[in-house]
Amino acid sequence: MDSNEVNKLLAGFLGTCFIVFSVGIVSDALFASPAPEKPGFAIEATESAEGGAAGPAAEAKPIADLLATANAEAGAAVFKKCQACHTGEKGGPNKVGPDLWDLVDRPVAEHEGFAYSAGMKDFSKGGAEKWTYDNLNHFLLSPKKFVKGTAMGFAGLAKDEDRANVIAYLRTLSDNPKPLPAPGAADATAPAKPAEGAAPAAPAKPAEGTAPAK
């Protein structure tokens, strides 16, 4: 091989390298994607002053106010959801859950013949805790949240009206329905006490049902 052929081969090789190098420079210039000085979409989450970003958790409304307009007949319809696990008859049998006859103001976890969960027994404080209107209201809103460890699988009644109606119906399942709490009362099965110095009010006769919803 003479020198002319060697020179031609070297010239071709160098030319090829030059073309490849040039194409690389041009492609980098055409398709470069420099990082922006500021992000295009900056999402900033702000927390509310109370309860974090989601706000405070919803609480049950006072049962005394809800019962003032509750309807026991409507509550009987709601109670049908409970009948798969509970009876409401006097002397009725226990099922998956205990019989609910005369439930209002009954000691928690004390119904004869039913095996209560450890969580319900802890909540009962040895029978000192009772199923007051207020306790029923909170329990029916979210059973597992109100009584930790309860075996009750029901998710709860989110609507205030449904809870009030079914509690009004449960009140009627008794030979001696407990007095309704006065509207505005914080809690209890009995009406609110009169203020000091005020004349005692005449005892009110327990209503057989509840006032129809307005």
N, C-alpha and C positions, 0 to 999 in steps of 0.2 A: 504494500500500500504506500503510495507516494504521499508527499507532504500536502499536495493539493486536496486529496480526498480527506485527509485528516482535518485540514482547515475547514472543509465543507461540513464535516460531521460536528465539529466544535461549534461552528457558526449556527448550525441547526439546533443543537442542544441549547445554546445560550438564547437563541430566539424563542424557543419553546418556554424556557424559564421566564423570560421577560414577559411573554404573553400571559402566562399563568399568574405571575406577580401582579401584573396590571389589572387583570380581571378581579383579583382579590381586593385590590384597593378600590376599584369602582363599585363593587358589590357592597363593601362596607359603607361607602358613602351613600349609596342609594337606600340601603335597608337598615341604617343605624337607628336605634331607639333609645335616645338618651333619657335618663330618669328625670321626671319633672321635679321642679323645685318644691312644689307643694302637691300633696295627694289630690287627685281629682274629686274624690268623695270622702270627706272626713265626717264620720258619724260619731256624735258625742251623746252619750246617755246621761241624762240628768235625773237624779233621785229627788223624789219629793221630800219635803221637810218631815213628813210623818209616815212612818211605816215603810220606808225604802221606796224603790221604784214602783212597786205594785200597790202601795198604799196600805192602810190598816185593814186587817181581816174583818169581814162582815160579822156582826154579832146579832143574836136573836133579839127581837124587839120585846119589850116588857109584856109578859103574858096577861097581866091584869088589863092592859089596854086592848089587847087582841081579843080577850074573852068577852069584852063589852059588846062586841058586834058578831060574836061567833054563832054558828048555827049547828046545833047538835044533829039535826037530820042530815045535813050535808056531811057532817063528821062520820055518820054511820056508813055513808058511801065510801069515804076515805078508809074507814076501818076494814073494808073488804080486802085491802092490801095486806092486812095483818093476820087475816084469818087462816092463812096457810100454816102459821106457826103458833097462833094464840086463839084461845076461846075467850068469850066474854060473858059466860053464863055463871050464875050462882051455883057453886059446887061443881063447876065444869072441870073437865080433865086437863091436865097439863099436856102440851104437845111438844114441839121443838122448843117453844118458850112457855112460860108459866101462864096459868089462867089469869085474866085481867079483871075479873069481877072485883069491885070495891078497891080499885087500884089507887085512886087519889088519896094521898096522905098515908098510904100503907108503908110500913118499913121496907127499905130496899133489901132484896135478896133474902126475904123471910117467908116467902110463900111455901106452905107445907108441901112436901113431896117433890119439889123440883131441885135438881142439882145445878146450882149456879156456878158460873165461871169464877176463877180466882180474882179476875179483875173486878167483877161485880161485888164480890165479897169484900174486897179491899175498899171499894167505894162506899159500901154500906156502913162501914165503921161499927161493925157488930150490931147492926140494926138501928143505930142512932140516926142514920140518914133516912129520910122519907121521900116518897114520890110526891113532893109538893107540885103545885102547878108550875112553878118556875123550873124545877128539876126536870119535869116532863117536857117542858118547852125546849130546854137546851139539849136534852137527850134525843128527842125526836128530830131536832135539827141536824145533829151529827152524832150518832150513837158512839162510834169508836173514838171520836175526838173528846167527847164529854166523859166517857167511862173507858179509861185505858185498859185494854185487855179483855173487853167484853166479847162474848162469843156471838153476839147478835150480828148477823150478816147484812141487815137492812141498811141501805146507804143513808136514809134520812128523808125528811120532808123539807125541801128548801123554801116552799111558799109559806109565808106567815099565816095566811088564811087557812091553808090545809091543816097546819099544826093546831091552830086555835080550834078549828071545827072538830078535829078528832079528839082533842082534849076535852072539849065540851061534851062530846058523846061519851067518852070514858067516864066522865063525872056522873052521867045518868045510870051507869052500870053499878048501882048501889041501892040498898034499902034506905040509906040516909045520905043523899048527895051532899058533899061538902060545900059550904058557902063559897060563893064566887069572891075573889079578891076585888077590892074597890079599884076602879080605874085610877091610875097614877101611883098605886102602891108598888113598892119595889119588889115584893115577893110575898109568899105565904099563901096558905089555903084559907086563912081567916081574913075578914075585912080589916082595913087599916084602923088603928086606934085613934080616938078623938084627941085633939090637942088639949094640953093642960088648961084647966079653967073652963073648958066647954062642957055644956050639959051633956050627959051620956045619951046617946041616941037609942031609941027603942029597938030591941032586937028584930032584925029583919027575918021574915020567913024564907027559908031556902026555896029558891025557884026550882020547879020540876024540870025545866029545860033552860035554854038560853034564849036571849033576845034574837029575833031573826035579823040577818044582815040587812043594813040599810042600803 
